[in-house]
Amino acid sequence: MRIAESRPLPRLFRVRPGSVAPIVAILAVLLVLLTLRQPDFLSPPSLMSFLGRSAPIILLAAGQYFVIVSGEFDLSVGSLVTAQVVVAARLIDSEPSRTWPVVVLLLAFGAAAGLVNGIVTTRLRVPSFITTLGMFLILVGAVYLWSNGAPKGGLSEEFRRFGRRAFEDVPGLGRVPYALLVLLAAAGLAVLLTRSDFGRTLVAVGGNPRTAELSGVRVWRAKTIAFVLSGLAAALAAILLGGYSGVSFQAGAGLEFGAITAVVLGGVALGGGRGSVVGAMLGALTLETLFALMNFYGVSGALKSTVQGAIILLAVAVSSARSTSE
């Protein structure tokens, strides 16, 4: 499947990505506050460990970026992560030889879920909020039914290495988690995609789908591919989370809201048409840094949802005010 349009976009649709300066400034302030509380936080061992633990939500934010910048939503990624962790444990059943076939199957599963979301949204014209909420409920119900309400099987050590193991004694860095390397590779691919014709097409579609369609863009195809990318990101996140935390029905609980919060925190407009994938990923890192800061200062973890809700409301208000002023 080709993801680039066959002809270049008109100049009108060569949209410049949003600035990442604000989110970089916020992240810098949070890191300073965190360092004041925990002086060794920025030491290579501590920082590498933190980035490795943050990799799943950063991956989800990158996938969510493609959907949101196209003007849609994906509420199914949290349940998709949970489903894939449970399915992986059941299929691997602690047998090392099954690890890589199951990893490939999980990636295909994620892409297939995204494809269904995309086709239902674009071809059947069901709002993405409803489509992905339906997928969320379908996956939750199917996993509970398949497992009889309790996860079965187990993840092999080969599978868990993605989330738990690291390269040891790396000069200047110490211990570099495999999860961080997976994140860097996926982030590089995401940035390349946004700089391709497909990435510019997606921003144009989110900004004005009707005008993009009149200019020859296949809007349905661009949006469907965005959902597929979100599904693949969820699959990678599930592999890392399963490796780090093990099997649980709570593996992906709330991650869809965390990813959306990270994206809007990173400056991506909820209505689509504006933002950058780098900003979305930095938004996820900033959110994780904020939660770490709350933890070090003894703030209840129960306030995480409150913080995420406040960030979304503030981001939407700022975006609305900016659109009005323009």
C-alpha positions as CSV (number, residue, x, y, z in Angstrom):
1,M,0.0,0.0,0.0
2,R,1.5,3.4,-1.0
3,I,1.2,6.1,1.6
4,A,2.3,9.0,-0.5
5,E,0.0,10.7,-3.0
6,S,0.8,10.4,-6.6
7,R,1.1,14.1,-7.2
8,P,2.5,16.9,-5.1
9,L,0.2,18.9,-2.9
10,P,-0.8,22.4,-4.0
11,R,1.2,25.1,-2.1
12,L,-2.0,25.9,-0.1
13,F,-1.6,22.5,1.6
14,R,2.1,22.6,2.4
15,V,1.3,23.2,6.1
16,R,4.1,24.0,8.5
17,P,4.1,22.0,11.7
18,G,3.4,23.7,15.0
19,S,6.2,25.0,17.1
20,V,7.6,22.7,19.8
21,A,9.2,25.6,21.7
22,P,6.3,25.9,24.3
23,I,6.4,22.2,25.2
24,V,10.2,22.2,25.4
25,A,10.0,25.2,27.8
26,I,7.5,23.4,30.0
27,L,9.5,20.2,30.0
28,A,12.7,22.1,31.0
29,V,10.9,23.8,33.9
30,L,9.5,20.4,35.1
31,L,13.0,18.8,34.9
32,V,14.5,21.7,36.9
33,L,11.8,21.2,39.6
34,L,12.3,17.5,39.6
35,T,16.1,17.8,39.8
36,L,15.7,20.1,42.8
37,R,13.7,17.5,44.6
38,Q,15.7,14.5,43.3
39,P,19.2,15.7,42.5
40,D,20.3,12.4,40.8
41,F,17.3,12.2,38.5
42,L,19.3,13.4,35.5
43,S,22.1,11.1,36.1
44,P,22.5,8.6,33.2
45,P,21.2,5.5,35.0
46,S,18.2,7.2,36.4
47,L,17.4,9.1,33.2
48,M,17.8,6.0,31.0
49,S,15.4,4.0,33.2
50,F,12.8,6.8,33.2
51,L,12.9,7.1,29.4
52,G,12.6,3.3,29.1
53,R,9.5,3.3,31.3
54,S,8.0,6.3,29.4
55,A,8.5,4.6,26.0
56,P,5.0,3.0,25.8
57,I,3.0,6.3,26.3
58,I,5.3,8.1,24.0
59,L,4.7,5.5,21.3
60,L,0.9,5.8,21.8
61,A,1.1,9.6,21.6
62,A,3.0,9.3,18.3
63,G,0.3,7.0,16.9
64,Q,-2.5,9.2,18.3
65,Y,-0.9,12.2,16.6
66,F,-1.6,10.8,13.1
67,V,-5.2,10.3,13.9
68,I,-5.8,13.6,15.7
69,V,-4.0,15.7,13.1
70,S,-6.3,14.2,10.5
71,G,-9.3,15.5,12.5
72,E,-10.3,12.2,14.1
73,F,-9.9,10.4,17.5
74,D,-8.8,6.9,18.6
75,L,-10.3,5.8,21.9
76,S,-9.5,2.2,21.4
77,V,-5.8,2.1,22.0
78,G,-6.0,1.4,25.7
79,S,-8.2,-1.7,25.3
80,L,-6.1,-2.7,22.3
81,V,-3.0,-2.7,24.5
82,T,-4.7,-4.8,27.2
83,A,-6.1,-7.3,24.6
84,Q,-2.7,-7.8,23.0
85,V,-0.9,-8.4,26.4
86,V,-3.6,-11.0,27.4
87,V,-3.5,-12.6,23.9
88,A,0.3,-12.7,23.9
89,A,0.4,-14.5,27.3
90,R,-2.3,-17.0,26.2
91,L,-0.5,-17.8,22.9
92,I,3.1,-17.9,24.1
93,D,2.2,-19.8,27.3
94,S,5.8,-19.4,28.5
95,E,7.2,-21.2,25.4
96,P,10.2,-19.3,24.1
97,S,9.9,-20.6,20.5
98,R,6.5,-18.9,20.1
99,T,7.8,-15.4,21.0
100,W,8.6,-14.0,17.5
101,P,5.6,-15.5,15.7
102,V,3.4,-13.9,18.4
103,V,5.2,-10.6,18.1
104,V,4.4,-10.5,14.4
105,L,0.9,-11.5,15.1
106,L,0.5,-8.7,17.6
107,L,1.7,-6.2,15.0
108,A,-0.8,-7.6,12.5
109,F,-3.5,-7.5,15.1
110,G,-2.8,-3.8,15.8
111,A,-2.8,-2.9,12.1
112,A,-6.1,-4.9,11.6
113,A,-7.8,-3.1,14.4
114,G,-6.7,0.2,13.0
115,L,-7.8,-0.7,9.6
116,V,-11.3,-1.6,10.8
117,N,-11.5,1.7,12.7
118,G,-10.4,3.6,9.6
119,I,-12.8,1.9,7.2
120,V,-15.8,2.2,9.5
121,T,-15.0,5.9,10.1
122,T,-14.3,6.9,6.5
123,R,-16.4,4.5,4.4
124,L,-19.4,4.0,6.7
125,R,-19.1,7.6,7.9
126,V,-19.5,6.7,11.6
127,P,-17.9,9.4,13.7
128,S,-14.5,8.2,14.9
129,F,-15.4,8.9,18.5
130,I,-18.3,6.3,18.2
131,T,-16.3,3.9,16.1
132,T,-13.3,3.7,18.4
133,L,-15.5,3.7,21.5
134,G,-17.3,0.7,20.0
135,M,-13.9,-1.0,19.3
136,F,-12.9,-0.3,22.9
137,L,-16.0,-2.1,24.2
138,I,-15.7,-4.9,21.7
139,L,-12.1,-5.6,22.7
140,V,-12.7,-5.5,26.4
141,G,-15.7,-7.8,26.1
142,A,-13.9,-10.2,23.8
143,V,-10.8,-10.5,26.0
144,Y,-12.9,-11.2,29.1
145,L,-14.9,-13.8,27.3
146,W,-11.8,-15.5,25.7
147,S,-10.0,-15.6,29.0
148,N,-13.0,-16.4,31.3
149,G,-12.2,-13.3,33.3
150,A,-8.7,-14.2,34.3
151,P,-5.5,-14.0,32.2
152,K,-4.0,-17.4,31.3
153,G,-0.7,-18.6,30.1
154,G,2.5,-16.6,30.6
155,L,5.0,-14.4,28.7
156,S,8.4,-15.9,27.9
157,E,11.6,-14.3,29.0
158,E,12.4,-13.6,25.4
159,F,9.2,-11.6,25.1
160,R,9.8,-9.8,28.4
161,R,13.3,-8.7,27.4
162,F,11.8,-5.9,25.2
163,G,10.4,-4.2,28.3
164,R,12.8,-5.2,31.0
165,R,16.2,-5.9,29.6
166,A,18.9,-3.4,28.6
167,F,22.4,-3.1,27.1
168,E,24.8,-3.0,30.0
169,D,27.9,-0.8,30.5
170,V,27.3,1.5,27.5
171,P,30.0,4.2,27.7
172,G,28.7,7.5,29.2
173,L,25.2,6.1,29.6
174,G,25.5,2.9,31.6
175,R,22.4,0.9,31.2
176,V,20.4,1.5,28.0
177,P,16.9,-0.2,28.0
178,Y,15.8,-2.1,24.9
179,A,12.5,-0.2,25.2
180,L,14.4,3.1,24.6
181,L,16.0,1.8,21.4
182,V,12.6,0.6,20.1
183,L,11.2,4.1,20.9
184,L,14.0,5.8,19.1
185,A,13.6,3.6,16.0
186,A,9.8,4.2,15.9
187,A,10.2,7.9,16.6
188,G,12.6,8.2,13.7
189,L,10.1,6.5,11.3
190,A,7.3,8.7,12.6
191,V,9.3,11.9,11.9
192,L,10.2,10.6,8.4
193,L,6.5,9.9,7.7
194,T,5.4,13.4,8.8
195,R,8.0,14.9,6.4
196,S,6.8,12.8,3.5
197,D,4.0,13.6,1.1
198,F,1.7,11.5,3.3
199,G,2.5,13.5,6.4
200,R,1.7,16.8,4.6
201,T,-1.4,15.3,3.1
202,L,-2.6,14.2,6.5
203,V,-2.2,17.8,8.0
204,A,-4.0,19.2,4.9
205,V,-6.9,16.7,5.4
206,G,-7.2,17.7,9.0
207,G,-7.2,21.4,8.2
208,N,-9.8,21.3,5.5
209,P,-10.9,17.8,4.2
210,R,-13.3,19.2,1.6
211,T,-10.7,21.4,0.0
212,A,-8.1,18.6,0.2
213,E,-10.5,16.2,-1.6
214,L,-11.2,18.8,-4.3
215,S,-7.5,19.1,-4.9
216,G,-7.2,15.3,-5.6
217,V,-6.4,13.9,-2.2
218,R,-8.0,10.6,-1.2
219,V,-9.2,11.7,2.2
220,W,-10.5,8.3,3.2
221,R,-7.2,6.6,2.4
222,A,-5.1,9.1,4.4
223,K,-7.3,8.8,7.4
224,T,-7.5,5.0,7.3
225,I,-3.7,4.8,7.2
226,A,-3.6,7.1,10.2
227,F,-5.7,4.7,12.2
228,V,-3.5,1.8,11.1
229,L,-0.4,3.6,12.3
230,S,-2.2,4.2,15.6
231,G,-2.9,0.5,15.9
232,L,0.7,-0.4,15.2
233,A,1.9,2.1,17.8
234,A,-0.5,0.4,20.3
235,A,1.0,-3.0,19.4
236,L,4.5,-1.8,20.1
237,A,3.4,-0.2,23.4
238,A,1.7,-3.5,24.4
239,I,4.9,-5.5,23.7
240,L,6.9,-3.1,25.9
241,L,4.3,-2.9,28.6
242,G,3.8,-6.6,28.7
243,G,7.5,-7.1,29.0
244,Y,7.9,-4.6,31.8
245,S,4.7,-5.2,33.9
246,G,3.6,-8.7,33.0
247,V,0.0,-9.8,32.2
248,S,-2.9,-7.8,33.6
249,F,-6.4,-6.7,32.6
250,Q,-5.3,-3.3,33.7
251,A,-2.3,-3.1,31.3
252,G,-3.8,-0.5,29.0
253,A,-6.3,1.1,31.4
254,G,-6.6,4.8,30.7
255,L,-3.8,4.9,28.2
256,E,-6.1,6.3,25.5
257,F,-6.7,9.4,27.6
258,G,-3.1,9.7,28.5
259,A,-2.1,9.6,24.8
260,I,-4.8,12.3,23.9
261,T,-3.6,14.5,26.7
262,A,0.0,14.2,25.6
263,V,-0.9,15.1,22.0
264,V,-2.8,18.2,22.9
265,L,-0.1,19.2,25.5
266,G,2.4,18.9,22.7
267,G,0.5,21.6,20.7
268,V,-1.5,19.4,18.3
269,A,-4.9,20.9,17.6
270,L,-7.8,18.6,18.5
271,G,-9.7,19.6,15.4
272,G,-6.8,18.6,13.2
273,G,-4.6,20.4,10.7
274,R,-2.0,21.7,13.1
275,G,0.9,20.2,15.2
276,S,3.9,18.0,14.9
277,V,4.7,14.4,15.9
278,V,7.8,15.6,17.8
279,G,5.5,17.9,19.8
280,A,3.2,15.0,20.6
281,M,6.0,12.8,21.8
282,L,7.5,15.6,23.9
283,G,4.0,16.1,25.3
284,A,4.0,12.5,26.5
285,L,7.4,12.9,28.0
286,T,6.3,16.1,29.7
287,L,3.2,14.4,31.1
288,E,5.3,11.5,32.5
289,T,7.7,14.0,34.0
290,L,4.8,15.9,35.6
291,F,3.5,12.6,37.1
292,A,7.0,11.8,38.4
293,L,7.2,15.2,40.0
294,M,3.8,14.7,41.6
295,N,5.0,11.4,43.0
296,F,8.2,12.8,44.4
297,Y,6.3,15.6,46.1
298,G,3.8,13.1,47.6
299,V,0.8,14.2,45.6
300,S,-1.9,11.5,45.3
301,G,-1.8,9.5,42.1
302,A,-5.6,9.7,42.1
303,L,-5.1,13.3,40.8
304,K,-3.6,12.0,37.5
305,S,-7.0,11.9,35.8
306,T,-7.8,15.4,37.2
307,V,-4.6,16.8,35.8
308,Q,-5.2,15.1,32.4
309,G,-8.7,16.5,32.2
310,A,-7.5,20.0,33.1
311,I,-4.8,19.9,30.4
312,I,-7.3,18.9,27.7
313,L,-9.7,21.6,28.7
314,L,-7.0,24.2,28.8
315,A,-5.5,23.1,25.5
316,V,-8.9,23.2,23.8
317,A,-9.6,26.7,25.2
318,V,-6.2,28.0,24.0
319,S,-6.7,26.4,20.5
320,S,-10.2,27.9,20.3
321,A,-8.9,31.4,21.3
322,R,-6.1,31.1,18.7
323,S,-8.5,30.1,16.0
324,T,-10.8,33.1,16.8
325,S,-7.9,35.5,16.8
326,E,-6.8,34.2,13.4
